[in-house]
Amino acid sequence: MSTQTISIDFPNDIFLALNESETDLKNRIKLTLAVELYKSQKLTIGKAAQLSGMTRLNFEMELSKNKISISNLTEEDVLGDIEKLK
């Protein structure tokens, strides 16, 4: 898999204020970005999990922990599917 690097500059005291290492902050930023892109339907759940660096199952568990739906189906979608099956 090919990757690209995006560099963001932070003042050194940010790491102290957050009490996080650079790696921890990087992982948190990736997860937050992945969640937001999933919520805005810019990425599928699989691609968002990939961006976060988590397995799909762990990403879904993270979404669930934060009360974010792992399905974009609406009630109308489900009812429409039921009608098609009749």
C-alpha positions as CSV (number, residue, x, y, z in Angstrom):
1,M,0.0,0.0,0.0
2,S,1.4,3.4,-1.0
3,T,1.2,6.2,1.5
4,Q,1.6,9.9,1.6
5,T,2.9,12.0,4.6
6,I,1.3,15.2,5.8
7,S,3.3,17.3,8.2
8,I,1.7,19.5,10.8
9,D,3.8,21.8,13.0
10,F,2.9,22.1,16.7
11,P,4.6,24.2,19.4
12,N,6.6,22.0,21.7
13,D,4.5,23.0,24.7
14,I,1.4,21.4,23.2
15,F,2.8,18.0,23.9
16,L,3.4,19.0,27.5
17,A,0.0,20.6,27.8
18,L,-1.7,17.4,26.5
19,N,0.7,15.1,28.4
20,E,1.0,13.0,25.2
21,S,3.9,11.8,23.1
22,E,4.1,12.7,19.5
23,T,3.0,9.2,18.6
24,D,0.0,9.3,20.8
25,L,-1.1,12.6,19.4
26,K,-0.5,11.4,15.8
27,N,-2.7,8.3,16.5
28,R,-5.4,10.5,18.1
29,I,-5.4,12.9,15.2
30,K,-5.7,10.0,12.7
31,L,-8.6,8.5,14.6
32,T,-10.4,11.8,15.0
33,L,-10.0,12.5,11.3
34,A,-11.2,9.1,10.3
35,V,-14.3,9.4,12.5
36,E,-15.2,12.8,11.1
37,L,-14.7,11.7,7.5
38,Y,-16.9,8.6,8.2
39,K,-19.6,10.7,9.9
40,S,-19.7,13.1,7.0
41,Q,-19.9,10.1,4.6
42,K,-16.6,11.1,2.9
43,L,-15.1,7.7,3.7
44,T,-16.7,4.2,4.0
45,I,-16.3,2.5,7.3
46,G,-13.5,0.3,5.9
47,K,-11.5,3.2,4.5
48,A,-12.0,5.2,7.7
49,A,-10.7,2.2,9.7
50,Q,-7.7,2.0,7.4
51,L,-7.0,5.7,7.9
52,S,-7.3,5.4,11.6
53,G,-4.7,2.5,11.6
54,M,-7.2,0.2,13.4
55,T,-8.9,-3.0,12.3
56,R,-12.4,-2.6,11.1
57,L,-13.7,-4.3,14.2
58,N,-11.8,-2.0,16.6
59,F,-12.9,1.0,14.6
60,E,-16.5,-0.1,14.8
61,M,-16.1,-0.6,18.5
62,E,-14.6,3.0,18.8
63,L,-17.6,4.3,16.9
64,S,-20.0,2.4,19.1
65,K,-18.2,3.7,22.3
66,N,-18.8,7.2,21.0
67,K,-22.4,6.5,20.1
68,I,-21.8,6.9,16.3
69,S,-23.9,4.6,14.1
70,I,-22.0,2.0,12.2
71,S,-24.7,1.9,9.6
72,N,-25.9,4.7,7.3
73,L,-29.2,3.0,6.6
74,T,-32.3,5.0,7.3
75,E,-35.6,3.5,8.5
76,E,-37.0,4.1,5.0
77,D,-34.1,2.1,3.5
78,V,-34.9,-0.9,5.8
79,L,-38.7,-0.6,5.1
80,G,-38.0,-0.4,1.4
81,D,-35.9,-3.5,1.5
82,I,-38.6,-5.4,3.5
83,E,-41.2,-4.5,0.8
84,K,-38.8,-5.7,-1.9
85,L,-38.5,-9.1,-0.1
86,K,-42.3,-9.6,0.0
